[in-house]
C-alpha cells in the first residue's frame, strides 16, 4: 500500500520498545511513522506531517526543560498544521503529566484518588512530620512528574508492615529516608501518599482507551519480594477483562479528562483496589503513555485510530 500520510513520533533518544511494531502496523494502513528527535525540532519540516505524536518521549521526566520545549513545539505544529495535528492536544502540556495538577482536578470532580499530600518544590518540611500530621505509618514518596517509578520510594515505621525491596525504608533508620525526601523536595514538587497494601495481593489495573473508547486492560502484579507493579522490578503483566462497573468507572475518568483537556486519541487510567472494592485512581498516562499494545492485543486498534486521525487532518489541509 502506498504511504499517503506521515506521522511524526517525537522522542528523546529512546522510543517505547513497541515502536517498530507500531510503525509496521501503520505502514499496512498507508501511514509512514517517522521518528524525530526533539533536538531536531528546529530543523524539521513539520508542515510535511499530518500528525505529530509525543508518545515516544520516553524519559521525559529527566529533562527539566521538556515542558517548555514541547510547548513551543506544540504551538508551532498547530500553527502550520491545524489544531488537530498534535496528539494528544497541546492543552495537556504541561499539566497532563503533572500528577499534582491533574489528580486534584479529578478529585474535585468527585473521582476517588489515592489520598496525597502535595508539597511544592522547596517547601520546608520533613517526611516524619508529614506522616505524623496525616496519621500515616506507611507511605510512598514520588515526584509529581515521573515515569516508571523514577525516584519513588517507600517508608514506614515498621509496625505491622512487611519489608519489601531496596526502595523500602523503615523508620527510624539511619536518616536515609529523610535525606531522600529532602533531596527530592529541594529539586521537585512531590507527593506523599499512604501505601495501599491491596497492591501486594490484588495488584494494579491499567485501562487503555483509544479514540475515546475502551480498547483493552492489563493487570499488573508485584514480585513476591517487591511492591512496584512493573516488570522492571520483577512484576508481571497480563491482559484482563474488566467487570462492567470497573469499566464504567474508568470511562468516567476519561470522560472527565476529555471535558477538561479536549479530545484524547489515547489515554491510560491506572487504578488500585480500594477498601470498599471500588477502584481508586492511582494516576493517568496521557502524554507519553505505555499503552500495553502487545499485552492487550491493541496494535491494530491503535494503528487504525492513528491512521484515521492522520487521514482526517490530511483531508482538512487539502
N, C-alpha and C positions, 0 to 999 in steps of 0.2 A: 504494500500500500504506500503511495507517495506521501511524504511527510508535508502536510499542508499548514500545520500550526507549530508554533515554538513556545516552549515553556522554560523560563529561566529558574533554575534551582540555586538560590544564593547559599553559599556555605562559607565556613571559616577555616577550611583546610581538611575537614573530615566530615563526610556525609553520614547519614544513617546507613547501617550495613545493607539495608534492603534497596538502596538506590539503583544498583544495576537491574534488579527485578522490576522496579518501578519504571525505569527507562524502557525496558523491553515491553512491558505491558502497554505503555503509552505509544511506543513505536507501532505496535499492532493496531493502534487506532489512528494512525496517521499523525501522531504528535512527536515532535523532537524534544527530548528533555536535555537541556544544556546546563551543565554545572558552571556557575560563575562565582569566583571568589569575591567576597565583599571588598577586598583590597582593590579589585579591578573595576569598581563601580563607576569611576570617572572615565574609564577607557572603554566602556561597554555601550553599544548602541541599543539602548533599552526600547526604543521605538520599534525595533525589529521583533519584539516578543509580544505574544498575545496574552501571556500570563506570567507573573513574577511571583515566585513562591519562596518564603523564608524558612520553610520547614526543615531544611537541611543544615541550618546554622547550629550544628552540634557544638557544645562547649561554650555557648554564648555567655553563660554566667561568669566566665573567667575574664571577659572583656568589659571593662568598666565603661568604655565608650560605645558599646553596642547599641544602646537605646538612641543615642544621638545620631549615629551613623545610619541606622535603618530608618530613623525618622526622616532624615534628609533624603535617603533613597526612596522612601515611600511617597514623599511629596513630589519628587521628580518623575517617578514612573507613572503616577496618577495624572500628572500634568501632560505627559506625552502619550499615554495610553488610555486614559479614561479612568473613572472612579472604580471600575471593577477589575482592573488589571492586577492589583496586588491582593494576594490571598495569604492568610486571612486579612480583613480590612485594616487600613492604617489606624483606625480608631483604637485598635488594640495596643498600639505602641505608646508608651511602654507598660501601661497598666495591665495588659493582658497576660504578662508573665511575672508580675509582681504580686505575690500572694498577699502582701499587706494592703493591697488596694482592692483586688477583685474579690477576695474572700469576705472581707467585711461588707462589701456591697451585696454579695449574695446572701449573707447572713441577715442584713437589714431587709432583704426581700422575703424573709421567712424560711430560708433553707438552712437546715441543721448542718453546722460545720463543727470540726474539732475545736473545742474552746482554745483560744490562743491569746496570749499577752504579746502584743506587738510593741517593740522597742525601736525607736528611731535611732539611727546611727549616732554614736557619741553620747547617748543618754546615760547619765550617771546611774549605775545600777549594779547589782550583784545577782548571781544565779540563785544563791541560797535565799537572798532577800525576796526575789520574785516567787520562789517556791513557797516560802513561808507566807507571803501575802495572799497567794492563791489557794493555799492549803493542799498543794500537790507534792507528793512524795516521790514520784517517778515521772520524769519529763523528757521530752525531745526538744532539742535546740536546733534551729535551722535558719539559714539565710532566707530573707523574703524572696530573693531571686536566686534560684538554684535549680539543678537538674541532676539526676542520677545520685541523689543523696549526698551531693557535694558539700563538704564541710558541715555535715549533720552529725550530731552525737546525742547520746542519751545519758542521763544522770539520775541517780536516785539515792535515797537514804539507805536502801538495802533491806528495809523492814518488809518482809513478805515478798520481796522481789527476786527474780532469778537474775543471774549474771550471764549475759549472752554477748559475745563479740567484743573485739578490742575497742570499739567505739562506745562502750557502755561503762560509765564511771560510777563507782559507789562513793557516796558522801557520808561523813567527811573523808577526803582522800589526801593525797599529797599536794593538793591545790591545782591539779591538772585541769579539772573541770572548770574551775573558776578562771584559770588562765585562758583556756579555750574560749570561754564565754566573753571575757574582757577583750581578747584579741579580735574576736569576730564582731563584737558590738562596736569596737573602735573603727572598723572598716565598713560595716554594712548595717542596714536595718535587719533585725532578726525577729523570729517568733519563738516563744516558749509555750509548749502545749503539753498537757498531760499525756503520758504514754497510755494508749488503749490496748490492754492485753489481748483483746479479741483477735488482733492481727496474728498472734502466735499460733492460734488454733484455726480460726476461720479464714484468716488471710485477708487479702485486699482484692477488690474487683475493679477493673477498668472497663468503662462503657465507651465505645467508639462510635461517633456519628459522622456520616459523610453526606454532603449535600443537604444537610438539615434533617436527615432521617437516620434512624438507628441502623448500624451496619453489623457490628459484632461485639462480643465482650470476651474478656480473658480473666482468669482467676490466677492470682499470684500468691504463692505460699513462701514463707520464710524457711531457711535451712534449720535443721534441728538445733544447731548451735548459734543461730543468729536471730536478728529481729528486723532486718531490712528485707522487704519483699522484692528482691531484684536478683537476677542471675549473677550479677557482678559479685554478690555476697553469698552465693550458693543457693539462692531461691529457685523456684520452678514456676513456669508459666504454662497454662493450658487453656484452650477455648472452653467457654461455658455458655449455657443457655440461661439467661436471667429469668427470674419469675416476673410475671406481669407487673406486680406492684413495684419491683425494683426498676424495671424498665420505664414505667411511668414516672418514677422519681427522677431518674437520670434525664429523661426527656424534658421534665420541668426545669431542671438545672440549665440545660442547653437553650430552652426557650427563653429563660430569663437572661442568659448571656446575650442571645440574639437581640432581644429587646434593647439591651444596653449598648451593645457594640455594633450591631448590624449583622448581615447575613454571614454565616460561617460555613466555609467549604468543608472544614474538618474540625472536630473537637473531641477531646478525651476527658472523661469525668472519672476521677478515682475516688472510691468510697471504701470506708471501713464499716464493719458491722457495729451498730450502736447497741446500747444496753437493752433497748426495747425491741431489738431485732430489725429495726428500720435502718436504712443506710445513713451514714454520716459522711458528709463531704470532706475529703482529705485535701484535694487540690484539683485543678483543671489544667490541662495542657492544650493551649490554643495557638501558640505561635510557632514553636519548634517541637511539636509532639512526636514521640514514637507512637505509631498507630497500630502496632502489632498486626500488620497486614499479613505476614506469613502465618502467625499463630492462629489468626481468626479467619483465614482464607478470604482476606478482603482486598487483595491486589487488584482483581478485576473490577470490583465496585469502585475502588479508589480511582483507578485509571479512567473509568467511564465518567466519573464526576469531573475530574480534571479536564479531560478531553472536551466534555460538553461545555464547561465554563470557558475554556480557551476558544472554542468554536464560536460561542456567542459573542465574545469580545472581538474576534476577528471580523465577524459579520457586521458588528456595530461600527467598526472602523472603516468598513467598505473595502 
